[in-house]
Each structure stands twice: as structure tokens, then as C-alpha cells.
Amino acid sequence: MSKLRFRLGAIERELLDALEDGTVIVSAFLASSMSARKMLADIRRGRRHREQVLRSIESLKRKRLISIQRVGEEERMTLVRGNKQQVLQYNFEKIRLSRKSQWDGKWHIAMFDIPEQHGKARRALTWKMRQIGAMALQKSVFVYPFRWSGELDFITEFFHVSPYVRYVEAVSIEGAEELRRHFKI
């Protein structure tokens, strides 16, 4: 994974958060401050000036994280293809495992055997797996009832330990009732 070597401001992060979800932001809202407030209401936490938003958009374009296409009277802003994983790097602290409405009956398990020379990364990986919602079955075995291979791939790449981690789907597991209670399924 290539690492970006620049920092993102608060507004840039908010815009990327919205784009990461697959949203296409129509930037025609920038023409009037009333519609700007309405359009940005869900992606901004505090009061922002229109000029700050415009600067953030230009900065994201320069960093090649977004593209803007003109469609008629509107300009549509989208995340540049292939940059979703790079955006996740900046949202590392926000990663959470998703819950589906219906459980498929499979347990999704991550197992790892990380050498001692990577001990710091192993401890960070263990902490992150707990933090995002996986349950430890043993020191190096974590389980979750829904698919999380994408999140796991990203996290293990982030810590540079992916060669030492394996992902397994299982239809039965000892202690399943305890796991079902823990995950409320």
C-alpha cells in the first residue's frame, strides 16, 4: 500500500468521509451560501466559511484524492478510483466492523503468529482488533460473526504484518452460544 505523505485538515477529512461512503457531492451548492449550509450540514461539525470549504476542495484535487467532473451546470466531486484504501489510512481510528441485518451462520476468524521482532505491531494489532469489535478467543485468535476480511486486510497492511495473519470462515465453533450472546445474534 502506498502511503500518502501529507496531512489532511478537518474539512478535508469530512469531505472524504462523505465521499468514502459512495456519495457524489454536487458542488453546484458552492454558488450560494444558503445551499452550501444545507448541503454541508451532514459533513461538518462546526461552522465553516464557504472559502474554507473551497480551499479544502482545491487541496484534495491537488493531492489527487478527488476528481471533479462537469455535468451540465453542475460539478460532481467523487473519490478518485483506487484511493479508498488511502482514505481509510486517514480514518484508521474510525474503522469499525459492520453488522448485517441477517447472520449467515458463519464465524469469521482471524489468526496470527507474528514473530517477536514485530512485537510492537502484534500488540497494536491485538488492541485494534478488540477496539473495532472482534472478540478474542485466544491471544492470537479473534472472531466476528460477519465478514471482516477487508477491514482485516487493511489493518494488517497498516501494521505491516499481513504475511503472518490468516482469515478463516467456519460454520461451527466450540463455545458458539457464548459468542452468540456476546454479539447478540
Secondary structure as GFF3:
##gff-version 3
##sequence-region A 1 185
A	DSSP	alpha_helix	10	20	.	.	.	ID=ss1
A	DSSP	beta_strand	25	26	.	.	.	ID=ss2
A	DSSP	three_ten_helix	27	31	.	.	.	ID=ss3
A	DSSP	alpha_helix	33	40	.	.	.	ID=ss4
A	DSSP	alpha_helix	50	62	.	.	.	ID=ss5
A	DSSP	beta_strand	66	71	.	.	.	ID=ss6
A	DSSP	beta_strand	74	79	.	.	.	ID=ss7
A	DSSP	alpha_helix	84	90	.	.	.	ID=ss8
A	DSSP	three_ten_helix	92	94	.	.	.	ID=ss9
A	DSSP	beta_strand	107	112	.	.	.	ID=ss10
A	DSSP	three_ten_helix	116	118	.	.	.	ID=ss11
A	DSSP	alpha_helix	119	132	.	.	.	ID=ss12
A	DSSP	beta_strand	135	138	.	.	.	ID=ss13
A	DSSP	beta_strand	141	144	.	.	.	ID=ss14
A	DSSP	alpha_helix	149	158	.	.	.	ID=ss15
A	DSSP	three_ten_helix	162	164	.	.	.	ID=ss16
A	DSSP	beta_strand	165	170	.	.	.	ID=ss17
A	DSSP	alpha_helix	176	183	.	.	.	ID=ss18
###
